[in-house]
Amino acid sequence: MQIPDAPAFVLRNATIPCALLDRPPEGETTLRDIALDAGRIARIMPPGVLGGEGVDLDRGMVWPCLVDLHTHLDKGHVWPRAANPDGSRDGALGAVGTDREANWSAADVRARMEFGLRCAYAHGTTAIRTHLDSIGKQTQISWPVFAELRAQWRGRIDLQAVALFHPDAVEDDAWLPRLADLVAAHGGILGGVPYMAPGLHDLLDRVFAAAEQRGLDLDFHVDETGDPAAAVLRAIAETALRRRFPGRIVVGHCCSIAVQPAEEVDRTLDLVARAGLAVVSLPMCNMYLQDRAAGRTPRWRGVTLLHEMRARGIPVSVASDNCRDPFYAYGDHDMIEVWREATRIAHLDHPIGTWPAAVAATPGMIAGFGAGRISEGAPADLLLFRARSFNEMLSRPQSDRIVLRAGRTIDRTLPDYRELDALLGTR
C-alpha cells in the first residue's frame, strides 16, 4: 500500500472500530473515508462522499495511535545483564535492586529509555506513562533524565512520569514531602507500592495528603499477588472517599481480587466505582510472574476482574508494564501486541465490543493525554492495517502496519538490540 506524500488526501474504505471514533455509531466497526489535510483529520464521511486524491484501503482497519498507561522505561532492556533467576516477583525485585545500585547512571538510564521510546514510536504509540524508581540516589538521577527525554520527544510521544517507591524505602518523616516536591517540579504523579501492613492506612493518608497539598494525581501499584488477604485496593478506595480526593487515581495490577470471595469482590468494586478509581491491567507481566513455581504449572492467569469492573462503569485499560527486564523477560513496547494478548488472556472477545478503547481512548482519557480517538480536527496520527476485521488483526502480529504521524508515513525500523551491547556487557 502506497500512502501519498501530499499535504491533502483521502483514506478510502477504512474500517474503523466504533469505540475509537469521537462520535461512535452503533456496532463494532464502521466503514468510512477519512480526509487528511495539513497533518490533521479534516473530514470523516461515509464511503464515496469525499472527492480528491486518495488511496483505497480495501476495508483495511484504521486505528488512532495508541496510549500506554503503565510502563517502566527506566527498568527496560536490562535482561542480558540482570536476568531473573527463577521468574518470580521476589527474584525480579532482587535482580532489579542489584542492577540499579551497580549500573543505573544517567547515561545508562537515558540510553535504555531512549531505546524503549524508539520501539514504541515505531509500533505506533503516541503517549506513555512511565513509573520511575524513586529510591535513594536514583531519584536525583532518573527524574532529570526523564525531563530531558520528555522535551526531546515532544511532538512524537507525550510522556508522563510516576514516582515509584516501596514503604520500606521511606528514609525519614521529611522524605515523602521532598519526593512530592520533586514530582511537582517535574509535573509528575505521586505513586508507590503500598503493602497490606499495620501502617498501611497511615501511609496512604500521608501520600494522599502530599498529593492534595501539591495538586498531584496518584497512581499506585496494587495487590500484585495471588494472596486473597491482600486488600490494598479497598483501602485506597476508602481513603479516596473519606478524604474526598479531588485528583485522578489510577490503580495498577489489582491481581488479588480475582481470588477473593464473591461478596468481598462486590464490596470492593462498589467502593472503587464510587471513588472514581481507574484500573490498568498488565496481563502479560502478571501472567508471567503470578503463580510461578519451579516444576509446577500455574493454576491462574494473574489478571484482574476486567469484565466485572467495566460492568460497574470503572474505566479499564491494559498496558505494557515491563519490557525485557526481571519482571517480564519479553515485550517490545507494542500496544497492538498488548491488546492481542490481553484479548486472549482475559477473553476480551465474543464480542470484541468496545475493548479496543482499552489501549487508546480510555487510557487517553484517564491520563488526560487527549489522544486515542479518531476525530475531525485531531492530528492525523493513525495506524493503517491490511487486516479488515478484528479476527484478522488478532490472528497475526500486524508487523506490516503503516504508522502515520501528522499524515506522513514514518520509518518503522526498530532499533537493533546490538546498540545496547556495550551498555549491557553483551557481545
Long-range contacts (C-beta under 8 A, 24 or more apart in sequence): 1-55, 1-57, 1-60, 1-384, 1-386, 1-402, 2-55, 3-55, 3-384, 3-402, 3-404, 3-409, 4-53, 4-54, 4-55, 5-408, 5-409, 6-53, 7-37, 7-38, 7-39, 7-407, 8-35, 8-36, 8-37, 8-38, 8-42, 8-52, 8-53, 9-35, 9-36, 9-52, 9-53, 9-54, 9-55, 9-407, 10-34, 10-35, 10-36, 10-50, 10-51, 10-52, 10-53, 10-54, 10-55, 11-35, 11-36, 11-54, 11-55, 11-57, 11-62, 11-382, 11-384, 12-47, 12-50, 12-54, 12-55, 12-56, 12-57, 13-47, 13-56, 13-57, 13-58, 13-59, 13-60, 14-57, 14-59, 14-60, 14-61, 14-62, 14-384, 15-57, 15-59, 15-60, 15-61, 15-62, 15-388, 15-389, 16-61, 16-62, 16-63, 16-374, 17-61, 17-63, 17-356, 17-357, 17-390, 18-354, 19-353, 19-354, 19-355, 19-356, 19-357, 19-361, 20-63, 20-64, 20-356, 20-357, 20-360, 20-361, 20-372, 20-373, 20-374, 21-373, 21-374, 21-375, 22-373, 22-374, 22-375, 22-376, 22-378, 23-375, 28-351, 28-352, 28-353, 28-390, 29-61, 29-389, 29-390, 31-59, 34-62, 34-374, 34-382, 36-380, 36-404, 36-407, 37-407, 38-407, 39-379, 39-380, 39-406, 39-407, 39-408, 40-377, 40-378, 40-379, 40-380, 40-406, 40-407, 41-374, 41-375, 41-376, 41-377, 41-378, 41-379, 41-380, 42-376, 43-376, 44-374, 44-375, 44-376, 57-384, 58-388, 59-388, 60-384, 60-385, 60-386, 60-387, 60-388, 61-384, 61-385, 61-387, 61-388, 61-389, 61-393, 62-374, 62-382, 62-383, 62-384, 62-385, 63-124, 63-356, 63-360, 63-374, 63-382, 63-383, 63-385, 64-126, 64-360, 64-361, 64-371, 64-372, 64-373, 64-374, 64-378, 64-381, 64-382, 64-383, 65-124, 65-125, 65-126, 65-371, 65-372, 65-381, 65-382, 65-383, 65-403, 65-405, 66-124, 66-125, 66-126, 66-335, 66-336, 66-359, 66-360, 66-372, 66-383, 67-125, 67-126, 67-127, 67-128, 67-317, 67-335, 67-359, 67-360, 67-363, 67-364, 67-367, 67-369, 67-371, 67-372, 68-120, 68-125, 68-127, 68-128, 68-129, 68-319, 68-320, 68-333, 68-335, 68-338, 68-359, 68-363, 69-129, 69-250, 69-280, 69-317, 69-319, 69-363, 69-366, 69-367, 70-129, 70-131, 70-219, 70-250, 70-252, 70-280, 70-282, 70-317, 70-319, 70-320, 70-321, 71-116, 71-128, 71-129, 71-130, 71-131, 71-319, 71-320, 71-321, 71-322, 71-323, 71-333, 72-130, 72-131, 72-164, 72-321, 72-322, 72-323, 72-325, 72-327, 73-112, 73-113, 73-116, 73-117, 73-128, 73-130, 74-104, 74-109, 74-112, 74-113, 74-130, 74-131, 74-132, 74-133, 74-142, 74-146, 75-133, 75-322, 75-325, 75-326, 75-327, 76-112, 76-113, 76-115, 76-116, 76-322, 76-323, 76-324, 76-325, 76-333, 77-112, 77-115, 77-116, 77-323, 77-324, 77-325, 77-417, 77-420, 77-424, 78-103, 78-112, 78-324, 78-325, 78-326, 78-424, 79-324, 79-325, 79-326, 79-329, 80-420, 80-424, 80-425, 80-426, 81-424, 81-425, 81-426, 82-325, 82-326, 83-326, 83-329, 84-326, 84-327, 84-329, 86-292, 86-294, 87-288, 87-289, 87-292, 87-329, 88-289, 88-292, 89-224, 89-225, 89-289, 89-290, 89-327, 91-326, 92-289, 92-325, 92-326, 92-327, 93-326, 95-326, 96-133, 96-325, 96-326, 96-327, 99-326, 100-133, 100-135, 100-138, 104-133, 104-138, 104-141, 104-142, 105-141, 106-141, 106-144, 106-145, 108-423, 109-141, 109-142, 109-145, 110-145, 110-148, 110-149, 111-420, 111-423, 112-420, 112-423, 113-145, 113-146, 113-149, 114-149, 115-415, 115-419, 115-420, 116-323, 116-333, 117-149, 117-153, 117-157, 117-333, 118-414, 118-415, 119-323, 119-332, 119-333, 119-334, 119-414, 119-415, 120-157, 120-333, 120-334, 120-335, 121-153, 121-156, 121-157, 121-410, 122-403, 122-410, 122-411, 122-412, 122-413, 122-414, 122-415, 123-332, 123-333, 123-334, 123-335, 123-336, 123-337, 123-403, 123-412, 124-335, 124-336, 124-383, 124-401, 124-403, 125-157, 125-333, 125-335, 126-156, 126-157, 126-158, 126-369, 126-371, 126-372, 126-381, 126-405, 127-157, 127-158, 127-159, 127-160, 127-363, 127-364, 127-367, 127-369, 127-371, 127-372, 128-157, 128-158, 128-159, 128-160, 129-159, 129-160, 129-161, 129-162, 129-189, 129-219, 129-363, 129-367, 130-159, 130-160, 130-161, 130-162, 131-161, 131-162, 131-163, 131-164, 131-191, 131-219, 131-221, 132-161, 132-162, 132-163, 132-164, 133-164, 133-165, 134-163, 134-164, 134-165, 134-179, 134-182, 134-183, 135-165, 135-166, 135-169, 136-169, 136-171, 139-163, 139-179, 139-182, 143-182, 143-183, 143-186, 143-188, 146-186, 147-186, 156-405, 158-369, 158-371, 160-188, 160-189, 160-367, 160-369, 161-186, 161-188, 161-189, 162-188, 162-189, 162-190, 162-191, 162-219, 163-188, 163-189, 163-190, 163-191, 163-192, 164-191, 164-192, 164-193, 164-221, 165-191, 165-192, 165-193, 166-192, 166-193, 166-195, 167-192, 167-193, 167-194, 167-195, 167-197, 167-199, 167-203, 176-206, 176-207, 176-210, 177-210, 179-210, 180-210, 180-211, 180-213, 180-214, 180-216, 181-214, 183-214, 183-216, 184-214, 184-215, 184-216, 188-216, 189-216, 189-217, 189-218, 189-219, 190-216, 190-217, 190-218, 190-219, 191-218, 191-219, 191-220, 191-221, 192-220, 192-221, 193-220, 193-221, 193-224, 194-220, 194-222, 194-232, 194-235, 194-236, 195-232, 196-227, 196-229, 196-230, 196-231, 196-232, 200-232, 200-235, 201-235, 201-239, 204-235, 204-236, 204-239, 205-239, 205-243, 208-239, 208-240, 208-243, 208-245, 211-245, 211-247, 212-243, 212-245, 212-246, 212-247, 215-247, 216-247, 217-247, 217-248, 217-249, 217-250, 218-245, 218-247, 218-248, 218-249, 218-250, 219-249, 219-250, 219-251, 219-252, 220-249, 220-250, 220-251, 220-252, 221-252, 221-253, 222-251, 222-252, 222-253, 222-254, 223-253, 223-254, 223-255, 223-256, 223-257, 224-252, 224-253, 224-255, 224-286, 224-289, 224-290, 225-255, 225-256, 225-290, 226-255, 226-256, 226-259, 226-290, 226-291, 226-300, 226-302, 227-256, 227-259, 228-256, 228-259, 228-260, 228-261, 229-256, 230-256, 231-256, 231-260, 231-264, 231-268, 233-257, 233-268, 233-272, 234-267, 234-268, 234-271, 234-272, 236-275, 236-277, 237-268, 237-271, 237-272, 237-274, 237-275, 237-277, 238-271, 238-275, 240-275, 240-276, 240-277, 241-271, 241-274, 241-275, 245-275, 248-278, 248-366, 248-367, 248-368, 249-275, 249-276, 249-277, 249-278, 250-277, 250-278, 250-279, 250-280, 250-366, 250-367, 251-277, 251-278, 251-279, 251-280, 252-279, 252-280, 252-281, 252-282, 252-319, 253-281, 253-282, 253-286, 253-304, 254-279, 254-281, 254-304, 254-305, 255-286, 255-290, 255-302, 255-303, 255-304, 257-304, 257-305, 258-300, 258-302, 258-303, 258-304, 258-305, 259-300, 265-305, 265-308, 269-305, 269-308, 269-309, 269-312, 269-314, 270-312, 272-309, 272-312, 272-314, 273-312, 273-313, 273-314, 277-314, 278-314, 278-315, 278-316, 278-317, 278-366, 279-304, 279-306, 279-309, 279-314, 279-315, 279-316, 279-317, 280-316, 280-317, 280-318, 280-319, 280-363, 280-366, 281-306, 281-316, 281-317, 281-318, 281-319, 281-342, 281-346, 282-318, 282-319, 282-320, 282-321, 283-318, 283-338, 283-341, 283-342, 283-345, 283-346, 284-320, 284-321, 284-328, 284-330, 284-331, 284-338, 284-341, 284-342, 284-345, 285-321, 285-322, 285-327, 285-328, 285-331, 286-321, 287-345, 288-327, 288-328, 288-329, 288-330, 289-327, 289-328, 301-345, 301-346, 303-345, 303-346, 306-346, 306-348, 307-346, 307-347, 315-362, 315-365, 315-366, 316-358, 316-362, 317-358, 317-359, 317-362, 317-363, 317-366, 318-342, 318-346, 318-358, 318-359, 319-359, 319-363, 332-414, 335-359, 336-383, 336-393, 336-397, 336-398, 336-401, 337-397, 340-393, 340-394, 340-397, 343-394, 344-394, 349-390, 349-394, 352-390, 356-390, 379-405, 379-406, 380-404, 380-405, 380-406, 380-407, 381-405, 381-406
